[in-house]
Amino acid sequence: MTSTLKQFKARALARPNVKKAYDDLAEEFAFIDEVLKARAEAGLSQAEVAARVGTTQSAIARLESAATKHSPSIATLRRYAKALGYKLEVRLVKDERRPTTRSKERKVDASSRHSTRVR
């Protein structure tokens, strides 16, 4: 990264709204980075992956792009991974930075039809 780009990034990220938007996209960019590294490791072009998946090169480009709001299905991601010699794993991982909030459970008294809080 050139000095000018580093300076621009530092100034931009000093703004709270820009920093939040940047941080919100971190997981998406990490995933795209993984996808691109896997294709590079496989030594395949987008056109070659497309032929293996049974789609077009432009569809593969959209899948690998952060510029568009494209949400491929799990089936599509599975076919993409298989074309590269990988398998797809989808996991939910607890975000330790965000505390979960539970709304108070409510219990409905059937006889009176009033709700009461359970403590």
Contact map, one row per residue, 1 for C-alpha under 8 A:
11101100000000000000000000000000000000000000000000000000000000000000000000000000000000000000000000000000000000000000000
11111100000000000000000000000000000000000000000000000000000000000000000000000000000000000000000000000000000000000000000
11111110000000000000000000000000000000000000000000000000000000000000000000000000000000000000000000000000000000000000000
01111111000000000000000000000000000000000000000000000000000000000000000000000000000000000000000000000000000000000000000
11111111100000000000000000000000000000000000000000000000000000000000000000000000000000000000000000000000000000000000000
11111111110000000000000000000000000000000000000000000000000000000000000000000000000000000000000000000000000000000000000
00111111111000000000000000000000000000000000000000000000000000000000000000000000000000000000000000000000000000000000000
00011111111100000000000000000000000000000000000000000000000000000000000000000000000000000000000000000000000000000000000
00001111111110000000000000000000000000000000000000000000000000000000000000000000000000000000000000000000000000000000000
00000111111111000000000000000000000000000000000000000000000000000000000000000000000000000000000000000000000000000000000
00000011111111100000000000000000000000000000000000000000000000000000000000000000000000000000000000000000000000000000000
00000001111111100110000000000000000000000000000000000000000000000000000000000000000000000000000000000000000000000000000
00000000111111110110010000000000000000000000000000000000000000000000000000000000000000000000000000000000000000000000000
00000000011111110110000000000000000000000000000000000000000000000000000000000000000000000000000000000000000000000000000
00000000001111111110000000000000000000000000000000000000000000000000000000000000000000000000000000000000000000000000000
00000000000011111111000000000000000000000000000000000000000000000000000000000000000000000000000000000000000000000000000
00000000000000111111100000000000000000000000000000000000000000000000000000000000000000000000000000000000000000000000000
00000000000111111111110000000000000000000000000000000000000000000000000000000000000000000000000000000000000000000000000
00000000000111111111111000000000000000000000000000000000000000000000000000000000000000000000000000000000000000000000000
00000000000000011111111100000000000000000000000000000000000000000000000000000000000000000000000000000000000000000000000
00000000000000001111111110000000000000000000000000000000000000000000000000000000000000000000000000000000000000000000000
00000000000010000111111111000000000000000000000000000000000000000000000000000000000000000000000000000000000000000000000
00000000000000000011111111000000000000000000000000000000000000000000000000000000000000000000000000000000000000000000000
00000000000000000001111111100000000000000000000000000000000000000000000000000000000000000000000000000000000000000000000
00000000000000000000111111111000000000000000000000000000000000000000000000000000000000000000000000000000000000000000000
00000000000000000000011111111100000000000000000000000000000000000000000000000000000000000000000000000000000000000000000
00000000000000000000000111111110000000000000000000000000000000000000000000000000000000000000000000000000000000000000000
00000000000000000000000011111111000000000000000000000000000000000100000000000000000000000000000000000000000000000000000
00000000000000000000000011111111100000000000000000000000000000000100000000000000000000000000000000000000000000000000000
00000000000000000000000001111111110000000000000000000000000000000000000000000000000000000000000000000000000000000000000
00000000000000000000000000111111111000000000000000000000000000000000000000000000000000000000000000000000000000000000000
00000000000000000000000000011111111100000000000000000000000000011100000000000000000000000000000000000000000000000000000
00000000000000000000000000001111111110000000000000000000000000000000000000000000000000000000000000000000000000000000000
00000000000000000000000000000111111111000000000000000000000000000000000000000000000000000000000000000000000000000000000
00000000000000000000000000000011111111100000000000000000000000010000000000000000000000000000000000000000000000000000000
00000000000000000000000000000001111111110000000000000000000000010000000000000000000000000000000000000000000000000000000
00000000000000000000000000000000111111111000000000000000000000000000000000000000000000000000000000000000000000000000000
00000000000000000000000000000000011111111100000000000000000000000000000000000000000100000000000000000000000000000000000
00000000000000000000000000000000001111111111100000000000000000000000000000000000000100000000000000000000000000000000000
00000000000000000000000000000000000111111111000000000000000000000000000000000000000000000000000000000000000000000000000
00000000000000000000000000000000000011111111000000000000000000000000000000000000000000000000000000000000000000000000000
00000000000000000000000000000000000001111111000000000000000000000000000000000000000110000000000000000000000000000000000
00000000000000000000000000000000000000111111100000000000000000000000000000000000000000000000000000000000000000000000000
00000000000000000000000000000000000000111111111110000000000000000000000000000000000100000000000000000000000000000000000
00000000000000000000000000000000000000100011111110000000000000000000000000000000000000000000000000000000000000000000000
00000000000000000000000000000000000000000001111111000000100110000000000000000000000000000000000000000000000000000000000
00000000000000000000000000000000000000000001111111100001100100000000000000000000000000000000000000000000000000000000000
00000000000000000000000000000000000000000001111111110000000000000000000000000000000000000000000000000000000000000000000
00000000000000000000000000000000000000000001111111111000100100000000000000000001001100000000000000000000000000000000000
00000000000000000000000000000000000000000000011111111111101100000000000000000000000000000000000000000000000000000000000
00000000000000000000000000000000000000000000001111111111000000000000000000000000000000000000000000000000000000000000000
00000000000000000000000000000000000000000000000111111110000000000000000000000000001000000000000000000000000000000000000
00000000000000000000000000000000000000000000000011111110000000000000000000000011001000000000000000000000000000000000000
00000000000000000000000000000000000000000000000001111111000000000000000000000000000000000000000000000000000000000000000
00000000000000000000000000000000000000000000000001111111101100000000000000000000000000000000000000000000000000000000000
00000000000000000000000000000000000000000000001001100111111100000000000000000000000000000000000000000000000000000000000
00000000000000000000000000000000000000000000011011000011111110000000000000000000000000000000000000000000000000000000000
00000000000000000000000000000000000000000000000000000001111111000000000000000000000000000000000000000000000000000000000
00000000000000000000000000000000000000000000000001000011111111100000000000000000000000000000000000000000000000000000000
00000000000000000000000000000000000000000000011011000011111111110000000000000000000000000000000000000000000000000000000
00000000000000000000000000000000000000000000010000000000111111111000000000000000000000000000000000000000000000000000000
00000000000000000000000000000000000000000000000000000000011111111001010000000000000000000000000000000000000000000000000
00000000000000000000000000000000000000000000000000000000001111111000011100000000000000000000000000000000000000000000000
00000000000000000000000000000001001100000000000000000000000111111100000000000000000000000000000000000000000000000000000
00000000000000000000000000000001000000000000000000000000000011111111000000000000000000000000000000000000000000000000000
00000000000000000000000000011001000000000000000000000000000000011111100000000000000000000000000000000000000000000000000
00000000000000000000000000000000000000000000000000000000000000001111100000000000000000000000000000000000000000000000000
00000000000000000000000000000000000000000000000000000000000001001111110000000000000000000000000000000000000000000000000
00000000000000000000000000000000000000000000000000000000000000000111111000000000000000000000000000000000000000000000000
00000000000000000000000000000000000000000000000000000000000001100001111100000000000000000000000000000000000000000000000
00000000000000000000000000000000000000000000000000000000000000100000111110000000000000000000000000000000000000000000000
00000000000000000000000000000000000000000000000000000000000000100000011111011000000000000000000000000000000000000000000
00000000000000000000000000000000000000000000000000000000000000000000001111111000000000000000000000000000000000000000000
00000000000000000000000000000000000000000000000000000000000000000000000111111100000000000000000000000000000000000000000
00000000000000000000000000000000000000000000000000000000000000000000000011111110000000000000000000000000000000000000000
00000000000000000000000000000000000000000000000000000000000000000000000111111111000000000000000000000000000000000000000
00000000000000000000000000000000000000000000000000000000000000000000000111111111100000010000000000000000000000000000000
00000000000000000000000000000000000000000000000000000000000000000000000001111111110000110000000000000000000000000000000
00000000000000000000000000000000000000000000000000001000000000000000000000111111111000000000000000000000000000000000000
00000000000000000000000000000000000000000000000010001000000000000000000000011111111100000000000000000000000000000000000
00000000000000000000000000000000000000000000000000000000000000000000000000001111111111110000000000000000000000000000000
00000000000000000000000000000000000000000000000000000000000000000000000000000111111111110000000000000000000000000000000
00000000000000000000000000000000000000000000000010011000000000000000000000000011111111000000000000000000000000000000000
00000000000000000000000000000000000001100101000010000000000000000000000000000001111111000000000000000000000000000000000
00000000000000000000000000000000000000000100000000000000000000000000000000000000111111100000000000000000000000000000000
00000000000000000000000000000000000000000000000000000000000000000000000000000000111111110000000000000000000000000000000
00000000000000000000000000000000000000000000000000000000000000000000000000000100110011111000000000000000000000000000000
00000000000000000000000000000000000000000000000000000000000000000000000000001100110001111100000000000000000000000000000
00000000000000000000000000000000000000000000000000000000000000000000000000000000000000111110000000000000000000000000000
00000000000000000000000000000000000000000000000000000000000000000000000000000000000000011111000000000000000000000000000
00000000000000000000000000000000000000000000000000000000000000000000000000000000000000001111100000000000000000000000000
00000000000000000000000000000000000000000000000000000000000000000000000000000000000000000111110000000000000000000000000
00000000000000000000000000000000000000000000000000000000000000000000000000000000000000000011111000000000000000000000000
00000000000000000000000000000000000000000000000000000000000000000000000000000000000000000001111100000000000000000000000
00000000000000000000000000000000000000000000000000000000000000000000000000000000000000000000111111000000000000000000000
00000000000000000000000000000000000000000000000000000000000000000000000000000000000000000000011111100000000000000000000
00000000000000000000000000000000000000000000000000000000000000000000000000000000000000000000001111100000000000000000000
00000000000000000000000000000000000000000000000000000000000000000000000000000000000000000000001111110000000000000000000
00000000000000000000000000000000000000000000000000000000000000000000000000000000000000000000000111111000000000000000000
00000000000000000000000000000000000000000000000000000000000000000000000000000000000000000000000001111100000000000000000
00000000000000000000000000000000000000000000000000000000000000000000000000000000000000000000000000111110000000000000000
00000000000000000000000000000000000000000000000000000000000000000000000000000000000000000000000000011111000000000000000
00000000000000000000000000000000000000000000000000000000000000000000000000000000000000000000000000001111100000000000000
00000000000000000000000000000000000000000000000000000000000000000000000000000000000000000000000000000111110000000000111
00000000000000000000000000000000000000000000000000000000000000000000000000000000000000000000000000000011111000000000111
00000000000000000000000000000000000000000000000000000000000000000000000000000000000000000000000000000001111100000011110
00000000000000000000000000000000000000000000000000000000000000000000000000000000000000000000000000000000111110000011110
00000000000000000000000000000000000000000000000000000000000000000000000000000000000000000000000000000000011111001111000
00000000000000000000000000000000000000000000000000000000000000000000000000000000000000000000000000000000001111111111000
00000000000000000000000000000000000000000000000000000000000000000000000000000000000000000000000000000000000111111100000
00000000000000000000000000000000000000000000000000000000000000000000000000000000000000000000000000000000000011111000000
00000000000000000000000000000000000000000000000000000000000000000000000000000000000000000000000000000000000011111100000
00000000000000000000000000000000000000000000000000000000000000000000000000000000000000000000000000000000000111111110000
00000000000000000000000000000000000000000000000000000000000000000000000000000000000000000000000000000000000111011111000
00000000000000000000000000000000000000000000000000000000000000000000000000000000000000000000000000000000011110001111100
00000000000000000000000000000000000000000000000000000000000000000000000000000000000000000000000000000000011110000111110
00000000000000000000000000000000000000000000000000000000000000000000000000000000000000000000000000000001111000000011111
00000000000000000000000000000000000000000000000000000000000000000000000000000000000000000000000000000001111000000001111
00000000000000000000000000000000000000000000000000000000000000000000000000000000000000000000000000000001100000000000111
